[in-house]
Each structure stands twice: as structure tokens, then as C-alpha cells.
Amino acid sequence: MTLTDADMAALLAPAGLHFIKRMDQEDVRLPPLPPGHSAASAGPEHGRFDSHPDEIADVDDADMPDKVNAGWFRMAAEFGLFNDDREFLLSVCYARYWETGTGDDDMAWVQVRLLDDWDFVASEVELLRSYMAGQHTERFVPEFTMASLDGRMKLNTTVWGNGTISTIVIRPRDDSPQTTS
């Protein structure tokens, strides 16, 4: 079933995200990466920044929710995810590949506002669930990609192959050209 914007707004609300609008793909700017590099394979020379060691958690650690929420928020604030209204872009799936008839997921960027009462882990919002984490635990573990509205930074909170979760940011030098994607 393909989600509507109203469905998306209702599904994101428990995490403390206010849905504003679905973005037209051509209006989304992302920081550039060299050909053949993803955020996960980028290095410091490409503008990659990693969570502090004390913000990295094993998916089954008792303090995983606190570490994920705190690490994400620190990096989001420090590297410029939010505009003055605490708005940013979130990558979401409106329909899975078996529902689209195209063989591809219907992925989109949506503009959201972070509310005062937010929690990406305890809310257990399915749109933020990591399916990679299922290889390590049955517990709810989030995984998400976000970008600033100005296109200067991209953020991934992700589960790694070793069963840890952390946040990375891509923010090249401020004078780097912006790309669309």
C-alpha cells in the first residue's frame, strides 16, 4: 500500500517529527561525494565526521536508546542539520518495491520539524526501523538518513555489520559545490 502524505504525517508524529511536505526530487540538494563513494565509504578527506566513541552503542546495550538519541542530536546541532525552525529533510519510504510494481521502493525526501518532545528510539516508529539490525537483535533499533535544507550536510544514523549503531555526517568544506540527488 502506498502511503499518503497524511499517512506519513501520522506515522512520524510519535517520534516527535512534524511533517511539513514531500519534496520534489529536483529541489533536494545534497553535499557532494566522489564517484563510487557512499556516506559510509567516505573518509575525512570527503567531509565525513563520525560519532564520538562514547556515542557508539551495541544494538543490545541497555543504554543504546540514550546514546543514539544524544549522539544524533549532538551531531545534528553541531554540523548544521536544523534551520532556525528546527526543520530538515528526512528520507522515507512511501511504498516498498513489491508494492510499487516497478521493482524499486518509492523513496522520497520529506521536510519535517523536530518538536520539543522527540525520541527516535522509544517511539519505535516503523519508518525509522533498521532492518539490518534484525541480523543482530529483535529489539527496535532505528536507522535513518537526513539532510539540511540548504544542502550543506547529510547525516546517517546506521547499524554496522558488527552490531553497533552510530551516526556519521557528510559536510564537505563550506566552499564545496552542491549537487542534486
C-alpha positions in Angstrom: 0.0 0.0 0.0 1.4 3.4 -1.0 1.3 5.9 1.9 -0.2 9.3 1.5 1.3 12.5 3.0 -1.4 12.3 5.7 -0.3 8.7 6.5 3.3 9.8 6.6 2.5 12.7 9.0 0.6 10.4 11.3 3.4 7.7 11.3 6.2 10.2 12.0 4.4 12.1 14.8 5.1 9.7 17.6 8.9 10.2 17.0 8.4 13.9 17.6 8.5 14.9 13.9 6.0 17.3 12.4 5.5 16.5 8.7 5.6 19.7 6.5 5.7 18.4 2.9 7.0 15.9 0.5 9.8 17.4 -1.6 10.2 17.4 -5.3 13.4 15.4 -6.0 14.9 18.2 -8.1 14.6 20.6 -5.2 16.7 18.5 -2.9 20.4 19.3 -2.7 22.9 17.0 -1.0 26.6 17.5 -0.3 28.9 16.0 -3.0 30.8 12.8 -2.7 33.4 11.5 -5.1 32.2 8.9 -7.6 31.9 5.4 -6.2 31.6 6.7 -2.6 28.7 6.5 -0.2 28.4 8.2 3.1 29.6 5.0 4.8 32.7 4.6 2.5 33.6 8.3 2.5 36.7 9.4 4.6 37.6 12.5 6.4 39.0 14.0 3.2 35.4 13.8 1.8 34.0 15.7 4.8 33.0 12.7 6.9 32.6 13.1 10.6 31.9 10.2 13.0 30.2 9.9 16.4 32.4 10.2 19.4 33.5 6.8 20.8 31.2 7.2 23.8 28.2 7.7 21.4 28.6 4.3 19.7 26.4 1.6 21.1 25.9 -2.1 20.6 22.3 -2.8 19.5 21.6 -4.8 22.7 23.3 -2.3 25.1 20.9 -1.1 27.8 21.9 2.5 27.1 21.6 2.2 23.3 18.5 4.4 23.2 20.1 7.2 25.1 23.4 7.0 23.2 21.6 7.0 19.8 19.3 9.9 20.7 22.1 12.0 22.3 24.7 11.3 19.6 22.3 12.0 16.8 21.2 15.3 18.3 24.7 16.5 19.1 25.8 15.9 15.5 22.7 17.4 14.0 23.1 20.6 16.0 26.9 20.8 15.7 27.0 20.2 11.9 24.0 22.3 10.9 21.1 19.9 10.2 18.5 22.3 11.5 17.3 25.6 10.1 16.1 28.3 12.5 12.7 26.5 12.9 14.4 23.1 13.6 13.4 21.9 10.1 15.3 19.4 7.9 14.9 16.7 5.3 14.2 13.0 6.2 14.4 10.2 3.7 11.3 8.0 3.9 9.8 5.1 2.1 6.2 5.6 0.8 5.9 2.1 -0.7 8.1 -1.0 -0.7 9.3 -2.4 -4.0 6.8 -5.3 -4.0 4.0 -2.6 -3.7 5.2 -0.2 -6.4 5.1 -2.6 -9.4 8.4 -1.0 -10.5 10.8 -3.2 -8.6 12.0 -0.2 -6.6 11.0 1.3 -3.3 9.1 4.6 -3.5 11.7 6.7 -1.6 11.2 10.4 -1.0 12.6 13.3 0.9 10.2 15.0 3.3 10.6 18.2 5.1 9.9 17.8 8.8 10.3 19.9 12.0 11.8 18.5 15.2 9.4 19.0 18.0 10.4 19.6 21.7 9.2 16.1 22.7 11.0 13.7 20.4 12.5 10.2 20.7 13.6 8.2 17.7 14.2 5.0 19.7 11.4 4.7 22.3 8.8 5.8 19.8 9.5 2.7 17.7 8.3 4.4 14.5 8.4 1.7 11.8 9.6 4.2 9.2 12.7 4.6 11.3 13.4 0.9 11.9 16.7 -0.7 10.8 16.2 -3.9 9.0 19.9 -4.5 9.2 19.7 -4.6 13.0 17.5 -7.7 12.6 20.6 -9.7 12.0 21.8 -8.8 15.5 18.7 -8.4 17.7 15.0 -8.5 17.8 15.0 -5.1 19.6 13.8 -2.0 17.9 16.8 -0.1 16.5 16.5 3.0 14.4 18.3 3.8 11.1 17.7 6.9 9.1 19.1 9.5 6.7 18.6 13.2 7.0 19.9 16.3 5.2 19.9 20.0 5.8 17.5 22.1 3.8 20.4 24.2 2.5 22.2 21.1 1.1 25.4 21.6 3.2 25.2 18.4 5.2 23.8 14.8 5.2 23.5 12.7 8.3 23.1 8.9 8.7 22.4 7.0 11.8 23.2 3.5 10.8 23.7 -0.1 12.0 27.1 -1.5 11.1 28.0 -5.1 10.4 29.5 -5.6 13.8 26.2 -4.9 15.5 26.9 -1.3 16.6 24.9 1.8 15.8 26.4 5.3 15.4 25.9 8.5 13.4 28.0 9.9 10.6 27.8 13.3 8.9 29.0 14.3 5.5 29.8 18.0 5.5 32.5 19.0 3.0 34.2 22.4 3.2 31.7 25.2 3.0 33.1 26.3 -0.4 32.3 22.9 -2.0 29.7 23.0 -4.8 26.3 21.5 -4.0 24.8 18.7 -6.0 21.3 17.5 -6.6 20.1 14.0 -5.9 
